[in-house]
Amino acid sequence: MIIGYARTSTLDQAAGLEAQVRDLTAAGAERLFKEQASSVGARKALEDAIDFAREGDALVVTKLDRLARSVGHLAELVKRLERKKVSLRILGMGVDTATPTGRLMVNLLGSIAQFEREVMLERQREGIARAKAEGKYRGRAPTARAQASAIIKLAAAGTTKARIAEELGIGVASVYRVLSAQRKSAAA
């Protein structure tokens, strides 16, 4: 069976997800797993696709970056698939790990992809440093600290931390951080 996996990082990339689904369907995917999730977080659909795969199946993705976040992660995924006797196909590269050449290529291309990402991140850091030096970069505005008074007020009223986070559209950890800082300043 050909199992397709499609992923975009954000919800506003619907067209990208649709294009992946179209390409996977055209490649013969009989079962599709798709999600809109960052590559660094948990990816339930990917786990479901791997769990669903059986010996002789092929997991198909359109591009390498839709699957793995690093060479190490790629190697881990390939090993998991190999243990299940499932091959990996990457449409955009014409790679299939069912062949020795395909296994070699996926490792080489994974290394090149990681190198490109690291170079891009280095350039991004340099650009940010230059923008900061010129006074043009201020970074993301802190969302929780800006709402500290509302967090403290809601907590004082007995609202749970989870409910505060939900109401204000911030993370629960941010609520704990603000309340902890408030307790420390009150104790000092």
C-alpha positions in Angstrom: 0.0 0.0 0.0 1.2 3.5 -0.7 0.7 5.8 2.3 0.9 9.5 1.8 2.0 12.0 4.4 1.5 15.8 3.9 2.4 18.6 6.4 2.5 22.3 6.5 3.9 24.3 9.4 1.0 26.8 9.8 -2.7 27.0 9.3 -2.4 29.7 6.7 -0.5 27.4 4.3 -3.7 25.6 3.1 -2.7 25.9 -0.6 0.5 24.1 0.2 -1.2 21.3 2.0 -3.7 21.0 -0.9 -0.9 20.8 -3.4 0.8 18.0 -1.4 -2.4 16.1 -1.2 -2.9 16.4 -5.0 0.7 15.2 -5.7 0.4 12.3 -3.3 -2.9 11.2 -4.7 -1.4 11.4 -8.2 1.5 9.2 -7.0 -1.1 6.6 -6.1 -1.4 7.2 -2.3 -4.3 4.9 -1.1 -4.3 6.4 2.4 -3.4 10.0 3.3 -2.3 11.4 6.6 -2.1 15.1 6.8 -1.5 17.8 9.4 -0.7 21.4 9.9 2.0 21.3 12.6 5.5 22.7 13.2 8.3 20.3 12.5 9.6 20.8 16.0 6.5 19.8 17.8 4.6 16.6 18.1 3.3 15.3 14.8 0.4 13.0 15.4 -0.4 12.3 11.8 3.2 11.3 11.0 3.1 8.9 14.0 -0.2 7.5 12.9 1.1 7.0 9.3 4.1 5.1 10.6 2.0 3.0 12.9 -0.5 2.3 10.1 2.3 1.1 7.7 2.8 -2.6 7.3 5.6 -4.7 5.7 5.8 -4.0 1.9 4.1 -0.6 2.2 5.7 2.7 1.1 5.5 6.0 3.0 5.4 8.8 0.4 6.1 12.5 0.9 6.4 15.3 -1.6 9.6 16.9 -0.2 12.2 15.9 2.4 11.5 19.0 4.6 7.8 17.9 5.0 9.1 14.8 6.8 12.3 15.4 8.8 13.7 18.3 10.7 17.4 17.2 10.6 19.7 14.5 9.4 19.4 12.7 12.7 15.6 12.8 12.7 15.6 11.6 9.1 17.9 8.7 10.0 15.7 7.8 12.9 12.6 7.8 10.7 14.2 5.7 8.0 15.4 3.2 10.7 11.9 3.0 12.1 10.5 2.4 8.6 13.2 -0.2 7.8 12.4 -2.2 11.0 8.8 -2.4 9.7 10.1 -3.2 6.2 8.5 -0.1 4.8 10.2 2.0 2.2 10.3 5.8 2.0 9.7 7.7 -1.3 10.4 11.4 -1.7 8.6 12.5 -4.9 10.4 15.8 -5.4 13.8 14.1 -5.4 12.8 10.8 -7.1 14.2 8.9 -4.2 13.0 5.5 -3.0 14.7 3.7 0.0 13.6 0.4 -1.4 16.8 0.5 -3.5 20.4 0.7 -2.3 20.9 3.9 -4.4 17.8 5.4 -2.9 19.1 4.7 0.7 22.4 6.4 -0.3 20.6 9.3 -1.9 18.3 10.0 1.1 21.3 10.2 3.4 23.2 12.5 1.1 20.2 14.7 0.4 19.3 14.8 4.1 22.8 16.1 4.9 22.6 18.7 2.1 19.2 19.9 3.3 20.4 20.2 6.9 23.5 22.2 5.7 21.2 24.5 3.7 19.0 25.1 6.7 22.0 25.8 9.0 23.4 28.3 6.5 20.0 30.0 6.2 19.7 30.2 10.0 23.2 31.7 10.2 22.3 34.3 7.7 19.1 35.1 9.5 21.1 35.5 12.8 23.5 37.8 11.0 20.7 39.9 9.6 19.0 40.2 13.0 22.3 41.3 14.6 22.9 43.9 11.9 19.3 45.2 12.2 19.7 45.4 16.0 22.9 47.3 15.6 21.2 49.7 13.3 18.2 50.0 15.8 15.8 48.6 13.3 15.0 45.3 15.1 13.1 45.1 18.3 12.0 41.5 18.2 8.6 40.1 19.1 6.5 42.1 21.6 6.1 40.1 24.8 2.5 39.0 24.9 2.2 37.7 28.5 4.2 40.5 30.2 2.0 43.1 28.5 -1.0 41.4 30.1 0.6 40.9 33.5 -2.0 43.1 35.3 -4.9 41.1 33.8 -3.2 37.8 34.7 -2.7 38.9 38.3 -6.3 40.3 38.5 -7.8 37.0 37.1 -5.7 34.9 39.5 -6.7 37.0 42.5 -10.4 36.4 41.5 -9.7 32.6 41.7 -9.6 31.9 37.9 -7.5 28.8 37.2 -4.2 29.2 35.4 -5.5 27.2 32.4 -8.6 29.4 32.1 -6.5 32.6 32.4 -4.2 31.4 29.6 -7.3 30.5 27.4 -9.0 33.8 28.0 -5.9 35.9 27.3 -4.6 33.8 24.4 -1.3 33.0 26.0 0.5 29.8 27.2 -0.1 28.4 30.7 3.6 28.5 31.3 3.5 32.3 30.7 0.8 32.6 33.3 2.9 30.7 35.8 5.9 32.9 34.9 4.1 36.1 35.5 2.5 35.0 38.8 5.9 33.6 40.0 7.6 37.0 39.2 4.7 38.8 41.0 5.1 36.6 44.1 8.9 37.2 44.1 8.5 41.0 43.8 5.9 41.0 46.6 8.2 39.0 48.9 11.2 41.3 48.3 
